[in-house]
């Protein structure tokens, strides 16, 4: 009996749902609720082109319908603004789609009527066309490791549709038949002269989005392609977690989840084999979605291997192709009634369609470090040594391998005691899972033969096992890969989380997910080729379902490296896999900012890199020195997921720098891990918005300033939330760096000095991260005594309950931004505003009753505000600004400054007020002093 794959069955089902029956492809089309081509000339944009063939009765019915409606039903052939050659249009809120019939083309316009995207003119069998499909073969073969693939295409020329006729039209939907030849005259019976089967396309619009689907009748194409016109300055941001760049213009970007690449060492350039083996576009987490600087977002809805040619082959066009049997894509546009910068509207639409990012538990935003059960410093366990050294840390990854080898078996009592002790010190503890079952694991020896017999693992169509092995736990392990399409296998795997929970674990490193061979077939009939990119999503969903049914529901954690479209809906956090422990450009520290930004754009906002790097394969441990670790700690602290796995795989000759053998690294952890912990209310506020609307937490500068197209390629600086501009040092020996500051005014986080916008050089000695606060924004923080976001029972450890009564809030106000406000994750609101004229009168004594609010008491030093309520302090030592510190609950006023809080906490406000925007751009000190003098005298 011939085996029919799930891929083919899905295509057949789609044909049944979408394609016209045989009788409908002739001259007499009789479909209910379909709008036929009207004969009224008023409803035509031209008098030439293909027509549908109707009986006289149908024509009369259509005429009656048109007269009754007083116009053209479904905008059939209606005139489109800025599209005089459009044959048909469909519309929804913020979207106009215009379709031309000869040659076939699609134009998409936003709410202003501006064309943001249009398909390419027919090509020469190369796939640069409005829709094209082909036959042929594709081969997949592993490269050294089963985690890497070389993919080779042997495809025939593409069949490109040049002409089109409409089968149905409504206000928001049109169904088309695509032709590679001109239709016949109206009176001629329809017959096809081509040997190719019919091709069909449906276009549907909804508010802010367009969906296009195409399929071929009576055949399964090997690949599809569609081309679009492009401008010289177009940019394409996103496409999953990418280590090479934020803007992929000029690249051939492929989407195939695989092991991380191995860079060729510090000082080498990225390219086709750097990192090895598949070049700069390799990724664990591809997502076929990007945000175009033209003003739209594009998502290819497929799990098959796909490739974006983003003006790499042609300067005026881009193309996307994939190896699946049908074509489905969506285009997202901003809407007129949305006041957010338009890139956030686009990511909102994308995550609404594909799955909102899961909101991690609150404690997941504390620093995390790999600390094994046996790790000590001297004679002290490391979990205690971290506390003794006053180093903030919230959770520990002990890397206990529940999979692939069930290393917990026989050690349960010892493990449970260690986890309990860690919890008392304020640690959540995370173990380790992957989806392999080791062939030589004693704990699985009895289970494995039964599981293989019951089809628990992925197999080739002939039943043979693929050769799968991984490097984990310091050795090569040969394994079987679980098949989550088998309900019994999935249920068994999920039951194993119960063992970890009973031992006290709160979460897991959830490793791998990229190893599905293309030549396997799942239990439900899905080919390995179709399953490969989908597997990380199934893998994440399997965990999510198990934990949400457990006693840890709503309070569990996992971090995963592999992913695809929709993965973030099921797993709390993403980490960047196994980077080089060096300044290597393609997979070391410099690549981390690019990876974080592109992942955030692509629907995975809760991202972090592996601080200090993981492998030392090329540069050795010598590159993993103090400088690298300090700079990586700084950057990692200003990302949503701060983690350190503390490894140097592949190098045993020299010790990698750590916080225990480097005083400067330990000082960096002390400063920046505590800052990360203190930032919890700020991070969780923006995390909540990411969960609700798909907003990135690490934000490209372009996203906040989309009118500045030159910012699209910035991949070494970013906003964390809307307030903090982070400009990390990413090169060896760097002690300063240039950065474009898009807004007019910022505040240096450490020195509290004003910094003007524009091209700036920021000084950054080794102990300093360039970190700036944007004018008109505010940042709430926890008290600086905080050690952990995990509740604890040790009186020497400061947990969240110990600082639950206070927030510190830092903000910068100016003439251009006299007010800053933020609604926190708990619904409370913080606002600071200043009246500069009243401030001048109050500080110079030129007015009466303006000095301060009678409810506040002025203190002599900033330190006095720490435990004070209803107090304020003023610093006028900087000629460019006044700094006012206020400690109070609710609302308070002082010196023309008003602060308001609906939180129940006492708020310690730290408000810097820029007196004159221009003075920060004047280098000579005497000019700043003169400007300050003018301010005091009332001049502006």
SVG drawing of the C-alpha trace seen along z (x, -y; Angstrom):
<svg xmlns="http://www.w3.org/2000/svg" viewBox="-32 -89 80 93">
<polyline fill="none" stroke="black" stroke-width="0.4" points="0.0,0.0 1.4,-3.4 2.1,-5.6 0.5,-9.1 2.4,-11.7 0.8,-14.2 2.2,-16.9 0.3,-15.6 -2.9,-15.0 -2.8,-18.6 -2.5,-19.9 -5.4,-17.7 -7.5,-19.0 -6.7,-22.6 -7.7,-21.9 -11.0,-20.6 -11.6,-23.7 -10.3,-26.3 -10.2,-25.1 -13.2,-25.3 -14.7,-22.1 -14.1,-20.9 -17.5,-22.3 -16.5,-25.7 -13.5,-26.1 -15.5,-26.3 -17.8,-29.1 -20.6,-28.6 -19.5,-29.5 -22.2,-29.1 -20.9,-29.8 -23.1,-31.2 -22.2,-34.5 -19.8,-35.3 -19.8,-38.6 -19.6,-38.1 -18.0,-40.4 -20.6,-43.2 -21.4,-44.4 -22.1,-48.0 -19.2,-50.0 -19.4,-52.4 -17.8,-49.6 -14.8,-49.1 -11.4,-50.7 -10.8,-49.7 -12.5,-47.9 -9.8,-45.4 -8.8,-42.3 -10.2,-38.9 -13.8,-38.3 -15.9,-35.7 -18.4,-33.9 -22.0,-34.1 -25.5,-33.2 -27.9,-35.9 -29.8,-35.2 -26.6,-35.6 -25.9,-38.9 -29.3,-40.3 -29.0,-39.2 -25.6,-41.0 -27.0,-44.2 -29.9,-44.2 -27.5,-43.7 -25.3,-46.6 -28.3,-48.9 -29.6,-48.0 -26.2,-48.7 -25.8,-51.9 -22.2,-51.0 -19.8,-48.2 -20.2,-45.3 -17.0,-44.4 -15.2,-47.3 -15.1,-45.3 -13.0,-47.2 -13.5,-50.3 -11.1,-53.1 -8.2,-53.0 -6.5,-56.2 -2.9,-56.2 -3.7,-52.9 -5.4,-53.8 -4.4,-50.5 -5.9,-48.3 -8.5,-45.8 -9.9,-44.9 -9.4,-46.1 -10.2,-44.8 -10.0,-46.9 -10.1,-46.8 -9.1,-49.3 -5.7,-50.7 -5.2,-48.4 -6.0,-48.7 -5.0,-45.8 -5.1,-46.6 -4.7,-43.8 -3.7,-44.2 -4.6,-41.6 -2.2,-42.0 0.5,-41.6 -0.6,-40.1 0.6,-42.2 -0.5,-43.0 -0.1,-46.4 -0.6,-47.0 -1.2,-50.5 -1.5,-51.8 -4.1,-54.1 -2.6,-57.2 -2.8,-55.6 1.0,-55.2 2.2,-52.0 4.4,-50.1 4.7,-46.9 4.1,-45.6 5.0,-42.4 7.7,-42.1 7.1,-42.0 7.2,-38.5 10.7,-37.1 12.4,-34.5 11.7,-31.4 13.8,-32.7 10.9,-33.2 10.9,-37.0 7.2,-37.2 3.8,-37.7 3.5,-34.0 5.6,-31.1 6.1,-27.4 8.3,-24.7 9.2,-21.0 12.5,-19.4 14.5,-17.9 16.1,-19.1 18.8,-17.2 19.7,-17.4 22.8,-15.9 24.5,-16.3 27.8,-18.1 30.0,-16.3 27.3,-16.8 23.6,-15.9 23.0,-19.4 24.3,-20.9 22.9,-20.4 24.0,-21.2 20.9,-21.8 21.2,-21.6 18.5,-22.5 17.9,-20.9 14.9,-22.9 13.3,-23.3 12.6,-26.8 9.7,-28.5 6.2,-28.6 5.3,-32.2 1.8,-33.6 1.5,-36.5 -2.3,-36.8 -5.2,-36.3 -8.9,-36.1 -11.2,-36.5 -13.5,-33.8 -15.0,-35.5 -14.9,-39.0 -16.2,-40.4 -15.3,-43.5 -12.4,-41.8 -11.6,-38.7 -10.8,-37.9 -10.2,-34.4 -8.1,-34.3 -7.2,-31.8 -3.6,-32.3 -2.6,-31.8 0.6,-31.7 -1.2,-32.8 -3.7,-35.5 -7.4,-34.5 -9.5,-33.9 -12.1,-36.3 -15.4,-36.3 -17.3,-34.1 -14.6,-31.5 -15.0,-28.3 -12.4,-27.9 -9.7,-25.4 -6.2,-25.4 -3.2,-25.3 -0.7,-24.7 0.3,-21.3 0.5,-22.8 -2.4,-22.3 -4.5,-25.2 -3.1,-27.6 -5.3,-29.5 -4.8,-32.3 -6.8,-33.9 -6.2,-37.3 -7.9,-38.3 -7.6,-41.6 -8.3,-42.3 -7.6,-45.5 -3.9,-46.2 -3.1,-42.9 -3.2,-41.1 -3.0,-37.3 -2.2,-35.7 -2.5,-32.0 -1.8,-30.1 -1.9,-26.4 -1.9,-24.3 -4.6,-21.9 -3.8,-18.2 -0.1,-18.5 2.3,-19.2 4.9,-21.8 8.4,-21.3 8.9,-25.0 7.2,-28.4 8.6,-31.9 7.3,-35.4 9.1,-38.6 8.6,-42.2 9.8,-45.6 12.3,-47.4 14.0,-50.8 17.7,-51.4 17.4,-52.4 15.0,-49.7 16.0,-47.8 14.8,-44.4 15.0,-44.0 14.5,-40.8 14.2,-37.3 14.7,-35.5 17.8,-35.5 20.6,-36.6 24.2,-37.1 25.4,-38.9 23.4,-42.1 20.1,-43.7 19.4,-44.9 19.6,-42.0 19.6,-44.1 21.9,-42.6 21.8,-39.1 20.6,-35.7 18.9,-34.7 17.9,-31.1 15.6,-29.8 16.7,-26.4 17.2,-25.8 20.6,-24.4 23.5,-24.2 25.3,-27.4 28.2,-28.1 31.9,-28.1 33.6,-31.4 37.1,-31.5 38.6,-33.6 39.1,-37.2 40.2,-39.4 38.5,-37.3 35.6,-38.5 32.2,-37.0 31.3,-35.2 30.0,-32.1 32.1,-29.8 32.7,-32.0 31.2,-30.8 31.7,-27.3 30.0,-25.5 27.1,-27.5 28.2,-31.1 27.0,-34.3 23.3,-33.6 23.3,-30.4 20.9,-30.5 19.2,-28.3 16.1,-30.4 15.0,-31.4 11.7,-33.3 10.7,-34.1 9.4,-37.6 10.9,-41.0 10.0,-44.7 10.8,-46.7 11.9,-50.3 9.3,-51.0 6.6,-50.8 5.3,-47.2 6.0,-43.8 6.2,-40.5 5.8,-36.9 6.1,-33.8 3.8,-31.2 5.7,-28.0 7.7,-25.5 9.8,-24.4 13.2,-25.6 12.9,-29.1 15.2,-31.7 15.0,-35.5 17.0,-37.2 16.9,-40.7 18.2,-42.8 21.2,-40.5 20.7,-39.4 18.9,-42.5 19.1,-46.0 15.5,-46.8 13.7,-43.6 13.6,-41.1 12.3,-37.6 11.3,-34.9 11.1,-31.2 10.4,-28.0 10.3,-24.2 6.7,-23.7 3.7,-22.6 1.7,-25.8 2.4,-29.5 1.1,-31.5 2.3,-34.9 1.0,-37.9 1.8,-41.6 1.2,-43.9 0.6,-47.7 0.2,-50.4 -3.2,-51.9 -4.3,-55.5 -5.8,-55.4 -2.6,-53.9 -0.2,-56.5 2.7,-54.2 5.7,-54.3 4.7,-52.2 7.2,-49.4 5.5,-48.5 2.2,-48.3 3.7,-45.8 5.2,-43.6 1.8,-43.8 0.0,-42.5 2.6,-39.7 2.5,-38.4 -1.3,-38.6 -1.3,-36.3 1.4,-33.9 1.2,-33.9 2.0,-36.4 5.2,-35.9 4.7,-34.1 5.2,-36.3 7.9,-34.8 7.5,-34.7 8.7,-37.8 11.8,-36.1 13.0,-35.1 14.2,-38.7 16.8,-38.3 20.5,-37.4 21.1,-33.7 24.3,-31.7 25.4,-28.1 26.3,-26.7 26.6,-23.0 25.8,-21.1 29.4,-20.5 30.9,-23.9 32.8,-25.5 35.0,-28.6 37.6,-27.4 35.6,-25.3 32.4,-27.2 29.6,-26.1 29.4,-28.6 25.7,-29.4 26.9,-30.6 30.0,-32.3 27.9,-34.4 25.9,-35.7 29.0,-36.2 30.6,-38.3 27.4,-40.4 26.9,-39.4 23.3,-39.6 21.9,-36.5 18.3,-35.1 18.6,-31.6 21.1,-28.9 21.3,-26.4 22.8,-23.3 22.7,-21.5 21.5,-18.2 20.7,-16.2 17.2,-14.7 17.6,-14.0 19.2,-12.5 20.6,-10.2 18.3,-10.5 21.3,-11.5 19.0,-12.2 18.1,-8.5 19.5,-7.2 20.5,-10.6 17.1,-12.0 17.6,-12.6 20.9,-14.4 19.5,-16.6 16.4,-17.5 18.5,-18.6 20.7,-20.8 17.8,-22.4 16.1,-23.1 19.3,-24.8 19.5,-26.9 15.9,-28.0 16.5,-29.1 19.3,-31.4 17.0,-33.0 17.7,-30.9 15.3,-29.2 17.1,-26.2 16.9,-25.0 17.8,-21.6 18.5,-20.5 16.2,-18.8 16.6,-18.0 14.4,-15.8 17.0,-13.0 17.1,-9.6 20.6,-8.3 21.2,-4.8 23.6,-3.9 21.8,-5.4 21.3,-2.8 18.2,-4.4 16.5,-4.0 17.9,-0.5 14.6,1.3 12.5,-1.5 14.2,-2.0 13.3,1.2 9.6,0.8 9.7,-2.9 11.2,-2.0 8.6,0.6 5.8,-1.8 7.1,-4.5 8.3,-7.0 11.1,-8.3 11.6,-9.8 12.4,-7.2 13.0,-7.1 10.1,-5.9 11.6,-2.4 11.6,-2.2 15.4,-2.6 16.8,-5.0 18.8,-8.0 22.3,-8.4 21.9,-11.0 24.5,-12.0 25.1,-15.1 27.9,-16.5 26.5,-17.0 27.8,-16.6 31.4,-16.7 31.0,-13.7 29.4,-12.4 26.1,-10.7 24.3,-8.6 20.5,-9.1 17.0,-8.7 15.0,-11.8 11.4,-11.9 8.5,-12.3 6.0,-14.7 3.4,-13.9 3.0,-10.5 0.6,-11.3 1.9,-8.4 5.5,-9.5 4.5,-13.1 2.6,-12.0 5.5,-9.9 8.0,-12.7 5.8,-15.2 5.5,-12.9 9.2,-13.4 8.8,-17.0 6.9,-15.8 10.1,-14.1 12.0,-17.4 9.2,-19.4 9.1,-16.9 12.8,-17.5 12.2,-21.2 13.2,-22.5 11.6,-25.6 12.7,-25.5 15.1,-24.1 17.7,-24.8 15.7,-23.4 18.4,-22.5 18.7,-21.5 15.7,-21.1 17.5,-21.6 18.3,-17.9 15.3,-16.6 16.7,-14.9 14.9,-15.8 14.7,-12.2 12.6,-11.1 8.8,-10.9 6.8,-11.6 4.1,-9.4 1.4,-11.7 2.9,-11.4 4.7,-14.8 8.0,-14.6 11.2,-15.5 11.6,-18.3 8.3,-19.9 8.9,-19.1 12.4,-20.3 11.6,-24.0 8.3,-23.1 9.9,-20.8 11.2,-23.5 7.6,-24.8 6.2,-21.4 9.1,-20.9 8.3,-24.2 4.5,-23.5 5.1,-20.0 6.9,-21.7 4.3,-24.4 1.4,-22.0 3.1,-19.8 4.1,-22.7 0.7,-24.5 -0.9,-21.2 1.5,-20.9 1.8,-22.4 4.1,-25.1 1.4,-26.5 2.0,-30.2 5.4,-30.1 7.8,-28.1 10.8,-28.9 12.7,-27.6 15.2,-29.0 15.6,-27.6 18.0,-28.2 16.1,-26.7 12.9,-28.2 10.7,-29.2 7.6,-31.2 5.4,-30.9 7.9,-29.3 7.9,-32.2 4.3,-31.7 5.2,-28.5 8.6,-29.0 9.5,-31.9 13.0,-32.9 15.4,-32.5 19.2,-32.3 21.7,-32.7 23.1,-29.2 26.8,-28.5 28.8,-31.6 32.6,-31.9 34.3,-33.0 36.1,-35.8 35.5,-39.1 35.1,-37.0 32.8,-39.0 30.6,-36.2 29.8,-34.3 31.4,-36.1 30.5,-39.1 29.9,-41.5 27.3,-39.2 25.2,-39.2 23.6,-42.6 22.6,-41.8 21.2,-38.5 19.2,-40.2 17.8,-42.8 16.7,-40.5 15.2,-38.0 13.2,-40.8 12.0,-42.1 10.9,-38.5 8.6,-37.9 11.1,-36.7 11.6,-39.6 12.8,-37.7 16.4,-37.2 19.9,-36.9 23.3,-35.9 25.6,-33.5 27.8,-35.9 31.5,-35.2 30.8,-32.9 30.6,-29.1 33.2,-27.5 36.9,-28.1 37.4,-26.0 39.3,-28.5 40.7,-31.3 41.3,-29.2 40.9,-30.3 43.4,-33.1 40.7,-35.2 38.3,-34.5 40.1,-36.9 39.1,-39.5 38.4,-42.2 36.0,-40.0 34.1,-38.9 33.8,-42.5 32.4,-43.8 30.0,-40.8 28.7,-41.2 27.9,-44.8 26.1,-44.0 24.3,-41.0 23.0,-43.0 21.3,-45.4 19.3,-42.6 16.1,-41.0 17.7,-37.6 21.0,-37.9 22.7,-34.6 26.2,-33.1 26.8,-29.4 30.5,-29.7 32.1,-27.3 35.0,-27.1 34.3,-24.0 37.2,-22.7 40.1,-24.3 41.7,-22.7 45.2,-24.3 44.3,-27.6 41.6,-28.8 38.9,-31.1 38.4,-34.3 35.6,-34.2 34.2,-36.3 36.3,-34.2 39.7,-34.6 39.3,-38.2 38.7,-41.0 37.5,-43.4 35.1,-40.8 33.8,-40.3 33.4,-44.1 31.5,-44.2 29.1,-41.5 28.6,-43.3 27.7,-46.5 25.8,-45.4 24.0,-42.3 22.7,-44.4 21.6,-47.0 19.8,-44.3 18.1,-43.1 17.1,-46.7 15.7,-47.3 13.0,-44.6 9.9,-47.0 11.2,-48.7 11.9,-45.4 8.7,-43.7 6.7,-46.7 8.1,-46.5 7.9,-42.7 4.2,-43.0 3.8,-45.2 5.9,-42.7 3.5,-40.0 0.4,-41.9 1.5,-43.6 4.6,-41.8 6.8,-44.9 10.5,-44.3 12.3,-44.9 15.6,-45.3 14.7,-48.0 16.5,-49.0 17.1,-52.7 15.1,-52.8 12.0,-51.4 11.9,-54.4 12.8,-56.9 11.4,-55.4 11.7,-58.8 15.5,-58.3 16.2,-55.7 19.9,-55.9 19.4,-54.2 18.2,-51.0 21.6,-49.4 22.7,-50.3 23.5,-46.9 25.8,-47.9 23.5,-50.0 19.9,-49.8 17.1,-50.9 16.1,-48.7 12.5,-49.6 11.9,-53.2 14.1,-55.0 17.6,-53.4 20.0,-53.7 22.7,-51.0 25.9,-51.4 28.1,-48.5 31.8,-48.1 32.1,-45.2 35.7,-45.3 39.0,-44.3 40.8,-47.3 37.9,-49.6 37.8,-52.5 35.5,-54.8 33.0,-54.5 31.1,-56.5 27.3,-56.4 24.4,-58.2 22.0,-59.6 18.7,-60.1 17.0,-62.2 18.0,-65.7 19.1,-65.1 20.2,-62.2 21.6,-61.7 24.6,-59.6 23.4,-57.0 26.6,-56.9 27.8,-60.5 24.4,-62.2 25.9,-64.5 23.8,-65.8 24.7,-64.4 23.4,-66.1 21.9,-64.1 23.8,-63.6 27.0,-61.9 28.9,-61.5 32.0,-59.8 31.3,-58.2 34.2,-57.5 34.1,-54.0 37.0,-52.8 36.8,-49.1 34.6,-49.5 32.0,-51.6 29.1,-50.7 27.9,-53.6 24.3,-53.8 22.1,-56.8 18.6,-57.9 16.5,-59.5 14.8,-62.8 11.0,-62.5 11.3,-59.0 11.6,-57.5 13.0,-54.3 11.7,-52.7 14.1,-50.6 14.1,-48.4 16.0,-49.5 19.8,-49.0 20.0,-46.4 18.2,-43.8 20.1,-40.5 17.5,-38.3 14.1,-38.3 13.4,-34.9 11.7,-34.9 14.2,-33.6 14.2,-32.6 17.8,-33.6 17.9,-36.9 21.2,-37.9 19.7,-37.8 17.6,-40.7 14.6,-39.5 11.6,-41.2 9.5,-41.3 12.3,-43.1 12.2,-46.0 8.4,-46.0 7.8,-49.4 9.9,-51.6 10.8,-52.4 13.6,-54.6 12.7,-56.5 15.1,-58.3 14.0,-60.7 15.3,-63.5 13.1,-66.5 13.8,-69.4 12.0,-72.3 11.2,-69.8 10.2,-67.1 8.7,-68.8 6.8,-65.6 7.6,-61.9 5.0,-59.2 5.0,-55.4 2.2,-53.0 3.8,-50.0 3.0,-46.3 0.7,-46.4 -1.4,-49.3 0.0,-52.0 1.3,-55.2 4.3,-57.4 4.5,-60.9 7.0,-63.8 6.5,-67.2 8.2,-70.6 7.3,-74.2 10.6,-75.8 9.5,-79.3 8.3,-78.4 11.5,-76.5 13.5,-79.7 11.4,-81.8 11.7,-79.3 15.4,-78.8 16.2,-82.5 13.7,-83.8 12.2,-86.1 8.7,-84.8 6.6,-84.4 5.2,-81.1 6.9,-79.2 9.8,-77.9 8.4,-74.5 5.3,-72.8 4.6,-73.1 4.3,-69.3 8.0,-68.8 11.0,-69.3 14.4,-70.2 17.3,-68.1 21.0,-68.8 22.2,-65.7 20.9,-63.1 21.7,-60.4 19.2,-61.8 16.4,-61.0 16.9,-57.3 14.6,-56.7 12.7,-60.0 9.1,-60.6 8.0,-64.1 11.6,-65.3 13.5,-66.8 17.1,-67.8 18.4,-70.1 21.8,-70.0 22.7,-73.0 26.4,-72.2 26.0,-71.4 25.6,-74.6 23.5,-72.8 20.8,-71.3 19.2,-71.2 18.8,-67.9 15.9,-67.5 15.5,-64.5 12.1,-63.9 11.0,-61.1 7.3,-60.9 4.1,-58.9 1.4,-60.0 1.9,-63.5 4.4,-66.1 5.6,-69.5 8.9,-71.3 10.7,-74.1 8.2,-74.0 8.5,-70.2 5.5,-68.0 5.7,-64.2 2.7,-62.0 2.4,-58.3 -0.6,-56.0 1.6,-53.2 1.2,-52.3 5.0,-52.4 7.1,-55.3 8.9,-56.8 12.4,-58.2 12.5,-60.5 15.7,-61.5 14.8,-64.2 17.4,-65.9 16.0,-69.1 18.0,-70.4 17.9,-74.2 18.7,-75.0 18.9,-72.5 21.7,-74.3 24.2,-74.5 25.1,-70.8 26.3,-71.4 28.7,-74.2 32.0,-72.7 33.7,-75.7 32.8,-75.7 32.4,-79.5 29.6,-79.4 27.7,-76.9 28.2,-79.1 27.0,-82.1 23.9,-80.2 23.2,-79.2 23.5,-82.9 21.0,-83.9 18.6,-81.2 18.7,-82.6 18.1,-86.1 15.0,-84.9 16.4,-85.0 15.7,-82.1"/>
</svg>
